[in-house]
Amino acid sequence: MQGRLMKWAIRLAPFALQHRPIKAMKGQVVADLLAEFADDDPVKNKVVQYIGTSTWKMFSDGSHSKGKSGAGVILKGPGARKISLQLQMEEMTHNSTEYEALILGLEALIAKGAQMVLTCGDSQLVINQVLKRYACNYPHLRQHRDLVYHMLYRITEVVFEHVPRTENRLADNLAQNACH
């Protein structure tokens, strides 16, 4: 899935809808079948549930404070499952902590077998470096970015979205608490 189809899949993800493709058949056969079973009363017609791969939503954030660094990740999966991850790390740059949070979340998603992921973060630098919109000039950040690329091969569809810090508050709180 790409483009508009992926955006719709992500927007419909909270409803735990799944898609099952139908086998090819002539259009007139489908029209005849619908006409045969259609009821004139629209209230009696039932909505058929959409069936497809469930999308996971990941919020990640890194923090650096008082000589320690932390990463926080919130995973929202199918069926309103919510997983919180927190990691305390040695002192590192703020951008490195942002990458470490992203890597932590991707590792968990791979372990869960997620195949469709919407990744949300408040670090414009990290998101744009992963999307190749920004150059990655520092070797230590390039190592993190390359690890992210390697991990992305294990997930079918991943969309990256920059979100304001206010929408990433839960992951931010986890990252800040990990620093203490």
Residue frames as a rotation matrix with the C-alpha (Angstrom) as fourth column:
MET 1
0.580 0.814 0.000 0.00
0.814 -0.580 0.000 0.00
0.000 0.000 -1.000 0.00
GLN 2
-0.636 -0.772 -0.005 1.18
0.771 -0.635 0.048 3.47
-0.040 0.027 0.999 -0.77
GLY 3
-0.882 0.150 0.446 0.01
0.038 -0.922 0.385 7.07
0.469 0.357 0.808 -0.73
ARG 4
-0.374 0.832 0.409 -3.67
-0.812 -0.507 0.289 7.69
0.448 -0.225 0.866 -0.24
LEU 5
0.392 0.511 -0.765 -4.50
-0.141 0.855 0.499 4.03
0.909 -0.087 0.407 0.46
MET 6
-0.370 -0.613 -0.698 -1.95
0.657 0.360 -0.663 3.94
0.657 -0.704 0.269 3.30
LYS 7
-0.896 0.070 0.438 -3.32
-0.287 -0.845 -0.452 7.18
0.338 -0.531 0.777 4.77
TRP 8
0.093 0.995 0.027 -6.83
-0.771 0.055 0.634 5.70
0.630 -0.080 0.773 4.83
ALA 9
0.264 -0.058 -0.963 -5.53
0.311 0.950 0.027 2.50
0.913 -0.306 0.269 6.40
ILE 10
-0.760 -0.604 -0.240 -3.87
0.446 -0.216 -0.868 4.53
0.473 -0.767 0.434 9.15
ARG 11
-0.694 0.553 0.462 -6.94
-0.644 -0.763 -0.053 6.67
0.323 -0.334 0.885 9.77
LEU 12
0.353 0.886 -0.301 -9.13
-0.654 0.464 0.597 3.57
0.668 -0.014 0.744 9.97
ALA 13
-0.436 -0.670 -0.600 -6.66
-0.060 0.687 -0.724 1.68
0.898 -0.280 -0.340 12.21
PRO 14
-0.821 0.091 0.564 -8.36
-0.571 -0.161 -0.805 2.60
0.017 -0.983 0.184 15.53
PHE 15
0.172 0.985 0.026 -11.42
-0.979 0.174 -0.102 0.67
-0.105 -0.008 0.994 14.36
ALA 16
-0.426 -0.467 0.775 -9.48
-0.454 0.851 0.263 -2.63
-0.782 -0.240 -0.575 14.10
LEU 17
0.701 0.654 -0.284 -10.72
-0.541 0.227 -0.810 -3.20
-0.465 0.721 0.513 10.58
GLN 18
-0.347 -0.795 0.498 -9.14
-0.128 0.566 0.815 -5.89
-0.929 0.219 -0.298 8.45
HIS 19
0.210 0.338 -0.917 -9.11
-0.927 -0.229 -0.297 -6.38
-0.311 0.913 0.265 4.70
ARG 20
-0.261 -0.229 0.938 -9.51
0.105 0.959 0.263 -9.68
-0.960 0.167 -0.226 2.90
PRO 21
-0.596 0.003 -0.803 -9.25
-0.724 -0.435 0.536 -9.37
-0.348 0.900 0.261 -0.89
ILE 22
0.409 0.779 0.474 -11.94
-0.317 0.609 -0.727 -11.09
-0.856 0.147 0.496 -2.92
LYS 23
-0.429 -0.497 0.754 -11.25
0.504 0.562 0.656 -13.28
-0.750 0.662 0.009 -5.90
ALA 24
-0.835 0.061 -0.548 -11.74
-0.435 -0.684 0.586 -11.77
-0.338 0.727 0.597 -9.34
MET 25
-0.369 0.756 0.540 -15.21
0.723 0.599 -0.344 -12.12
-0.584 0.264 -0.768 -10.83
LYS 26
-0.576 0.216 0.788 -17.19
0.652 -0.460 0.603 -10.44
0.493 0.861 0.124 -13.56
GLY 27
-0.987 0.137 0.083 -18.77
-0.160 -0.863 -0.480 -7.13
0.006 -0.487 0.873 -12.57
GLN 28
-0.292 0.943 -0.159 -22.24
-0.683 -0.089 0.725 -8.18
0.670 0.320 0.670 -13.70
VAL 29
-0.115 0.194 -0.974 -22.16
0.432 0.893 0.127 -11.22
0.895 -0.406 -0.187 -11.39
VAL 30
-0.830 -0.229 -0.508 -21.53
0.557 -0.311 -0.770 -8.95
0.018 -0.923 0.385 -8.40
ALA 31
-0.834 0.551 0.036 -24.26
-0.543 -0.831 0.124 -6.52
0.098 0.084 0.992 -9.51
ASP 32
-0.117 0.810 -0.575 -26.76
-0.340 0.511 0.790 -9.38
0.933 0.288 0.215 -9.93
LEU 33
-0.324 -0.081 -0.942 -25.89
0.704 0.644 -0.298 -10.77
0.632 -0.760 -0.152 -6.52
LEU 34
-0.966 -0.050 -0.252 -26.32
0.209 -0.723 -0.658 -7.39
-0.149 -0.689 0.709 -4.83
ALA 35
-0.607 0.791 -0.078 -29.61
-0.699 -0.485 0.526 -6.78
0.378 0.373 0.847 -6.61
GLU 36
-0.138 0.549 -0.825 -30.90
0.061 0.836 0.546 -10.20
0.989 0.025 -0.149 -5.55
PHE 37
-0.172 -0.001 -0.985 -30.20
0.905 0.396 -0.158 -9.69
0.390 -0.918 -0.067 -1.87
ALA 38
-0.949 -0.159 0.272 -30.80
0.076 -0.953 -0.294 -5.95
0.306 -0.258 0.916 -1.59
ASP 39
-0.239 0.882 -0.406 -33.74
0.950 0.125 -0.286 -4.86
-0.202 -0.454 -0.868 0.48
ASP 40
0.044 0.338 0.940 -35.80
0.578 -0.776 0.252 -1.79
0.815 0.532 -0.229 -0.39
ASP 41
0.957 0.289 0.027 -35.71
0.127 -0.501 0.856 -0.76
0.261 -0.816 -0.516 3.26
PRO 42
0.241 -0.950 0.198 -32.28
-0.198 -0.248 -0.948 0.89
0.950 0.189 -0.248 3.86
VAL 43
0.255 -0.111 0.961 -32.60
-0.960 -0.148 0.237 0.33
0.116 -0.983 -0.144 7.62
LYS 44
0.882 0.159 0.444 -32.48
-0.256 0.952 0.166 -3.44
-0.396 -0.260 0.881 7.13
ASN 45
0.716 -0.691 -0.099 -29.34
0.114 0.255 -0.960 -3.32
0.689 0.676 0.261 4.97
LYS 46
0.873 -0.439 -0.214 -26.33
0.276 0.083 0.957 -4.09
-0.403 -0.895 0.194 7.10
VAL 47
0.615 -0.759 -0.213 -22.84
-0.781 -0.551 -0.292 -2.63
0.104 0.346 -0.932 6.86
VAL 48
0.858 -0.418 -0.297 -20.16
0.362 0.904 -0.228 -5.19
0.364 0.088 0.927 6.03
GLN 49
0.784 -0.600 -0.161 -17.09
-0.101 -0.379 0.920 -4.86
-0.612 -0.705 -0.358 8.19
TYR 50
0.673 -0.661 -0.332 -13.80
-0.570 -0.176 -0.803 -4.00
0.472 0.730 -0.495 6.42
ILE 51
0.904 -0.386 0.185 -11.14
0.174 0.726 0.666 -6.66
-0.391 -0.569 0.723 7.01
GLY 52
0.689 -0.715 0.121 -7.38
-0.076 -0.237 -0.969 -5.95
0.721 0.658 -0.217 6.76
THR 53
-0.095 -0.835 -0.542 -4.03
0.753 0.297 -0.588 -5.73
0.652 -0.464 0.600 8.46
SER 54
0.825 0.405 -0.394 -4.13
0.564 -0.536 0.628 -3.85
0.043 -0.741 -0.671 11.74
THR 55
0.232 -0.723 0.650 -1.98
0.175 -0.627 -0.759 -0.76
0.957 0.290 -0.019 12.00
TRP 56
0.254 -0.289 -0.923 0.17
0.966 0.022 0.259 -0.08
-0.054 -0.957 0.285 15.02
LYS 57
0.694 -0.080 0.715 0.81
0.070 -0.982 -0.178 3.49
0.716 0.174 -0.676 16.10
MET 58
0.213 -0.723 -0.657 4.09
0.965 0.261 0.025 4.35
0.154 -0.639 0.754 17.81
PHE 59
0.874 -0.078 0.479 4.99
-0.139 -0.986 0.095 7.51
0.465 -0.150 -0.872 19.71
SER 60
0.392 -0.807 -0.441 8.66
0.897 0.442 -0.013 7.86
0.205 -0.391 0.897 20.65
ASP 61
0.819 -0.208 0.535 10.74
-0.220 -0.975 -0.042 10.49
0.530 -0.084 -0.844 22.40
GLY 62
0.125 -0.853 -0.507 14.21
0.805 0.386 -0.450 10.86
0.580 -0.352 0.735 23.85
SER 63
0.930 0.158 0.332 15.39
-0.061 -0.824 0.564 13.01
0.362 -0.544 -0.756 26.73
HIS 64
-0.037 -0.978 -0.207 18.69
0.630 0.138 -0.765 14.15
0.776 -0.159 0.610 28.22
SER 65
0.628 0.286 0.724 18.97
-0.335 -0.741 0.582 15.47
0.703 -0.608 -0.369 31.76
LYS 66
0.635 -0.369 0.679 21.51
-0.753 -0.101 0.650 15.58
-0.171 -0.924 -0.342 34.61
GLY 67
-0.362 -0.932 -0.018 24.10
-0.899 0.344 0.270 13.42
-0.245 0.114 -0.963 32.88
LYS 68
-0.596 0.242 0.765 21.64
0.169 0.970 -0.176 10.66
-0.785 0.024 -0.619 32.01
SER 69
-0.720 0.400 -0.567 19.54
-0.688 -0.307 0.657 9.95
0.089 0.864 0.496 28.95
GLY 70
-0.516 0.616 0.595 16.21
-0.029 0.682 -0.731 8.26
-0.856 -0.394 -0.334 28.56
ALA 71
-0.899 0.319 -0.299 13.92
-0.305 0.032 0.952 6.92
0.314 0.947 0.068 25.88
GLY 72
-0.502 0.811 0.298 10.15
-0.213 0.218 -0.952 6.58
-0.838 -0.542 0.063 26.05
VAL 73
-0.912 0.236 -0.337 7.85
-0.288 0.218 0.932 4.74
0.293 0.947 -0.131 23.65
ILE 74
-0.263 0.903 0.340 4.09
-0.470 0.187 -0.863 4.27
-0.842 -0.387 0.375 23.52
LEU 75
-0.985 0.027 -0.171 2.76
-0.134 0.507 0.852 1.54
0.109 0.862 -0.495 21.22
LYS 76
-0.194 0.974 0.117 -0.94
-0.664 -0.043 -0.746 1.47
-0.722 -0.223 0.655 20.36
GLY 77
-0.970 -0.243 -0.033 -1.90
-0.204 0.726 0.657 -1.79
-0.136 0.644 -0.753 18.75
PRO 78
-0.489 0.819 -0.300 -5.00
-0.215 0.219 0.952 -3.58
0.845 0.530 0.069 17.55
GLY 79
0.186 0.683 -0.706 -7.85
0.607 0.485 0.630 -3.97
0.773 -0.545 -0.324 19.98
ALA 80
0.724 0.097 0.683 -6.86
-0.279 -0.864 0.418 -0.82
0.631 -0.493 -0.599 21.90
ARG 81
0.625 -0.617 -0.478 -3.73
0.778 0.539 0.322 -2.53
0.059 -0.573 0.817 23.24
LYS 82
0.789 -0.415 0.453 -1.30
-0.350 -0.910 -0.224 -0.02
0.505 0.018 -0.863 24.71
ILE 83
0.590 -0.696 -0.409 2.32
0.791 0.600 0.120 -0.81
0.162 -0.395 0.904 25.56
SER 84
0.914 -0.354 0.198 4.65
-0.384 -0.912 0.141 1.60
0.131 -0.205 -0.970 27.36
LEU 85
0.553 -0.815 -0.171 8.43
0.774 0.579 -0.257 1.21
0.309 0.009 0.951 27.09
GLN 86
0.928 -0.311 0.204 11.06
-0.365 -0.867 0.339 3.11
0.071 -0.389 -0.918 29.01
LEU 87
0.594 -0.792 -0.138 14.85
0.727 0.603 -0.328 2.90
0.343 0.095 0.934 28.81
GLN 88
0.880 -0.431 -0.200 17.53
-0.225 -0.748 0.624 4.61
-0.419 -0.504 -0.755 30.88
MET 89
0.713 -0.656 0.248 20.83
0.588 0.367 -0.720 5.09
0.381 0.660 0.648 29.08
GLU 90
-0.117 -0.852 -0.510 24.27
0.883 -0.324 0.340 6.54
-0.455 -0.411 0.790 29.63
GLU 91
0.211 0.147 -0.966 24.78
-0.030 -0.987 -0.156 10.17
-0.977 0.062 -0.204 28.74
MET 92
-0.456 -0.306 0.836 24.47
0.832 0.188 0.522 10.89
-0.317 0.933 0.169 25.02
THR 93
-0.992 0.087 -0.086 23.37
-0.112 -0.929 0.353 13.73
-0.049 0.360 0.932 22.77
HIS 94
-0.316 0.948 0.015 19.71
-0.462 -0.140 -0.876 14.63
-0.828 -0.284 0.483 22.62
ASN 95
0.165 0.374 -0.913 19.43
-0.986 0.078 -0.147 13.58
0.016 0.924 0.382 18.96
SER 96
-0.721 -0.454 -0.523 21.01
-0.431 0.885 -0.174 10.21
0.542 0.100 -0.834 19.81
THR 97
-0.839 0.471 0.274 18.35
-0.084 0.386 -0.919 9.68
-0.538 -0.794 -0.284 22.49
GLU 98
0.058 0.879 -0.473 15.64
-0.806 -0.238 -0.541 10.43
-0.588 0.413 0.695 19.91
TYR 99
-0.093 -0.176 -0.980 17.10
-0.833 0.553 -0.020 7.77
0.545 0.815 -0.198 17.61
GLU 100
-0.951 -0.302 -0.065 17.43
-0.210 0.786 -0.581 5.29
0.226 -0.539 -0.811 20.50
ALA 101
-0.451 0.867 0.212 13.75
-0.403 0.014 -0.915 5.78
-0.796 -0.499 0.343 21.34
LEU 102
0.270 0.513 -0.815 12.81
-0.956 0.040 -0.292 5.13
-0.117 0.858 0.501 17.71
ILE 103
-0.438 -0.539 -0.720 15.00
-0.608 0.767 -0.205 2.00
0.662 0.348 -0.664 17.65
LEU 104
-0.926 0.140 0.350 13.50
-0.243 0.488 -0.838 0.75
-0.289 -0.862 -0.418 20.93
GLY 105
-0.027 0.998 -0.058 9.98
-0.625 -0.062 -0.778 1.09
-0.780 0.015 0.626 19.51
LEU 106
0.226 0.072 -0.972 10.87
-0.940 0.278 -0.198 -0.56
0.256 0.958 0.130 16.21
GLU 107
-0.809 -0.543 -0.225 12.48
-0.443 0.815 -0.374 -3.51
0.386 -0.203 -0.900 18.04
ALA 108
-0.683 0.616 0.392 9.29
-0.232 0.326 -0.916 -4.01
-0.692 -0.717 -0.080 20.04
LEU 109
0.253 0.817 -0.519 7.10
-0.802 -0.123 -0.585 -3.76
-0.542 0.564 0.623 16.93
ILE 110
-0.172 -0.400 -0.900 9.24
-0.825 0.559 -0.090 -6.30
0.539 0.727 -0.426 15.09
ALA 111
-0.972 -0.198 0.128 8.99
-0.234 0.750 -0.619 -8.62
0.026 -0.632 -0.775 18.10
LYS 112
-0.336 0.929 0.153 5.18
-0.295 0.051 -0.954 -8.22
-0.894 -0.366 0.257 18.02
GLY 113
-0.534 0.075 0.842 5.10
0.689 0.616 0.382 -9.01
-0.490 0.784 -0.380 14.30
ALA 114
0.296 0.652 -0.698 3.66
0.094 -0.747 -0.658 -5.64
-0.951 0.129 -0.282 13.30
GLN 115
-0.261 -0.354 0.898 3.47
0.894 0.263 0.364 -5.12
-0.365 0.897 0.248 9.55
MET 116
0.110 0.314 0.943 1.80
0.590 -0.784 0.192 -1.69
0.800 0.535 -0.271 9.29
VAL 117
-0.041 -0.260 -0.965 3.12
0.967 -0.254 0.027 1.09
-0.252 -0.932 0.262 11.49
LEU 118
0.600 0.127 0.790 2.49
0.289 -0.955 -0.066 4.80
0.746 0.268 -0.610 11.88
THR 119
-0.067 -0.740 -0.670 5.51
0.990 0.035 -0.138 6.26
0.125 -0.672 0.730 13.66
CYS 120
0.732 0.358 0.580 5.00
0.272 -0.934 0.233 9.61
0.625 -0.013 -0.780 15.40
GLY 121
0.032 -0.752 -0.658 7.77
0.997 -0.020 0.072 11.68
-0.067 -0.659 0.750 16.90
ASP 122
0.897 0.331 -0.292 8.44
0.346 -0.938 0.000 15.29
-0.274 -0.101 -0.956 17.81
SER 123
-0.011 -0.963 -0.270 12.05
0.099 -0.270 0.958 15.35
-0.995 -0.017 0.098 16.52
GLN 124
0.839 0.309 -0.449 12.00
-0.353 -0.318 -0.880 17.00
-0.414 0.896 -0.157 13.11
LEU 125
-0.004 -0.943 -0.333 15.67
-0.982 -0.059 0.179 16.18
-0.188 0.328 -0.926 12.64
VAL 126
-0.630 -0.261 0.732 15.32
-0.292 0.952 0.088 12.43
-0.720 -0.159 -0.676 13.19
ILE 127
0.313 0.837 0.449 12.14
0.244 0.386 -0.889 12.07
-0.918 0.388 -0.083 11.12
ASN 128
0.849 0.041 -0.526 13.54
-0.436 -0.509 -0.743 14.09
-0.298 0.860 -0.414 8.23
GLN 129
-0.257 -0.961 -0.102 16.89
-0.918 0.210 0.336 12.28
-0.302 0.179 -0.936 8.30
VAL 130
-0.461 0.158 0.873 15.11
0.036 0.987 -0.159 8.92
-0.887 -0.042 -0.460 8.15
LEU 131
0.594 0.763 0.253 12.96
0.361 0.028 -0.932 10.21
-0.719 0.645 -0.259 5.27
LYS 132
-0.190 -0.830 0.524 16.15
0.927 0.024 0.374 11.47
-0.323 0.557 0.766 3.55
ARG 133
0.754 0.449 0.480 14.91
0.565 -0.816 -0.123 15.05
0.336 0.363 -0.869 3.52
TYR 134
0.800 -0.564 0.204 17.82
-0.593 -0.696 0.405 16.17
-0.086 -0.445 -0.891 5.72
ALA 135
0.223 -0.833 -0.507 21.44
-0.279 0.443 -0.852 15.17
0.934 0.332 -0.134 5.38
CYS 136
0.996 -0.020 -0.083 22.93
0.084 0.387 0.918 13.15
0.014 -0.922 0.387 8.22
ASN 137
0.573 -0.804 0.162 26.36
-0.373 -0.432 -0.821 14.73
0.730 0.410 -0.548 8.70
TYR 138
0.041 -0.567 0.823 27.45
-0.999 -0.018 0.037 13.30
-0.006 -0.823 -0.567 12.04
PRO 139
-0.532 -0.343 -0.774 28.87
-0.491 0.870 -0.048 9.75
0.689 0.354 -0.632 12.07
HIS 140
-0.978 0.168 0.123 27.23
-0.017 0.521 -0.853 8.81
-0.207 -0.837 -0.507 15.40
LEU 141
-0.139 0.977 -0.160 23.80
-0.569 -0.211 -0.795 9.82
-0.810 -0.019 0.586 14.07
ARG 142
-0.066 0.039 -0.997 24.48
-0.965 0.252 0.074 8.09
0.255 0.967 0.021 10.75
GLN 143
-0.928 -0.289 -0.236 25.01
-0.215 0.930 -0.297 4.82
0.306 -0.225 -0.925 12.67
HIS 144
-0.631 0.765 0.131 21.62
-0.043 0.133 -0.990 5.21
-0.775 -0.630 -0.051 14.35
ARG 145
0.067 0.681 -0.729 19.91
-0.837 -0.360 -0.412 6.13
-0.543 0.638 0.546 11.09
ASP 146
-0.403 -0.308 -0.862 21.44
-0.797 0.581 0.165 3.15
0.450 0.753 -0.480 9.28
LEU 147
-0.991 0.105 0.080 20.24
0.037 0.803 -0.595 0.82
-0.127 -0.587 -0.800 12.04
VAL 148
-0.227 0.959 -0.168 16.72
-0.345 -0.240 -0.907 2.25
-0.911 -0.148 0.385 11.62
TYR 149
0.006 0.188 -0.982 16.91
-1.000 -0.022 -0.010 1.59
-0.024 0.982 0.188 7.85
HIS 150
-0.819 -0.383 -0.427 17.99
-0.401 0.915 -0.051 -2.00
0.410 0.130 -0.903 8.53
MET 151
-0.826 0.542 0.155 15.05
0.109 0.423 -0.899 -2.51
-0.553 -0.726 -0.409 10.90
LEU 152
-0.162 0.815 -0.556 12.54
-0.705 -0.490 -0.512 -1.02
-0.690 0.309 0.654 8.45
TYR 153
-0.552 -0.095 -0.828 13.15
-0.745 0.501 0.439 -3.90
0.374 0.860 -0.347 6.04
ARG 154
-0.962 0.146 -0.230 11.42
0.224 0.905 -0.362 -6.20
0.156 -0.400 -0.903 8.56
ILE 155
-0.333 0.890 -0.310 8.17
0.245 -0.236 -0.940 -4.20
-0.910 -0.389 -0.140 8.55
THR 156
-0.161 0.321 0.933 5.96
0.963 0.259 0.077 -4.11
-0.217 0.911 -0.350 5.45
GLU 157
0.187 0.332 0.925 4.59
0.556 -0.811 0.180 -0.55
0.810 0.481 -0.336 5.68
VAL 158
-0.123 -0.239 -0.963 5.93
0.931 -0.365 -0.028 2.30
-0.345 -0.900 0.268 7.83
VAL 159
0.354 0.249 0.902 4.79
0.533 -0.846 0.025 5.91
0.769 0.471 -0.432 7.71
PHE 160
-0.501 -0.567 -0.654 6.69
0.865 -0.338 -0.370 8.60
-0.011 -0.751 0.660 9.61
GLU 161
0.385 0.673 0.631 4.84
0.542 -0.719 0.435 11.62
0.747 0.175 -0.642 10.91
HIS 162
-0.812 -0.582 0.038 6.18
0.354 -0.543 -0.761 14.62
0.463 -0.605 0.647 12.79
VAL 163
0.332 0.929 -0.161 3.81
0.693 -0.125 0.711 15.58
0.640 -0.347 -0.685 15.61
PRO 164
0.184 -0.225 0.957 3.87
-0.452 -0.884 -0.121 18.56
0.873 -0.410 -0.264 17.99
ARG 165
-0.803 -0.594 -0.056 5.34
-0.192 0.345 -0.919 17.92
0.565 -0.727 -0.391 21.42
THR 166
-0.448 0.710 0.544 1.86
-0.868 -0.198 -0.456 18.23
-0.216 -0.676 0.705 22.95
GLU 167
0.586 0.672 -0.453 0.69
-0.772 0.633 -0.059 15.16
0.247 0.384 0.890 20.99
ASN 168
0.192 -0.632 -0.751 3.76
0.001 0.765 -0.644 13.24
0.981 0.123 0.147 22.12
ARG 169
0.169 -0.086 0.982 3.38
-0.843 -0.528 0.099 14.02
0.510 -0.845 -0.162 25.83
LEU 170
0.914 0.230 0.333 3.09
-0.384 0.756 0.530 10.42
-0.130 -0.612 0.780 27.10
ALA 171
0.682 -0.731 -0.023 6.30
0.611 0.587 -0.532 9.29
0.402 0.348 0.847 25.38
ASP 172
0.072 -0.634 0.770 8.00
-0.133 -0.771 -0.623 12.50
0.988 -0.057 -0.140 26.53
ASN 173
0.522 0.191 0.832 7.01
-0.822 -0.147 0.550 11.83
0.227 -0.971 0.080 30.15
LEU 174
0.981 -0.182 0.067 8.37
0.162 0.960 0.229 8.28
-0.106 -0.214 0.971 29.96
ALA 175
0.391 -0.885 0.253 11.67
0.552 0.005 -0.834 9.54
0.736 0.465 0.491 28.51
GLN 176
0.077 -0.339 0.938 12.04
-0.507 -0.823 -0.256 12.23
0.859 -0.455 -0.235 31.16
ASN 177
0.755 0.252 0.606 11.25
-0.655 0.331 0.679 9.79
-0.029 -0.910 0.415 33.99
ALA 178
0.874 -0.473 -0.112 13.86
0.435 0.864 -0.254 7.38
0.217 0.173 0.961 32.64
CYS 179
0.180 -0.846 0.501 16.51
0.053 -0.501 -0.864 10.08
0.982 0.182 -0.045 33.18
HIS 180
0.231 -0.026 0.973 15.98
-0.865 -0.463 0.193 10.04
0.445 -0.886 -0.129 36.97
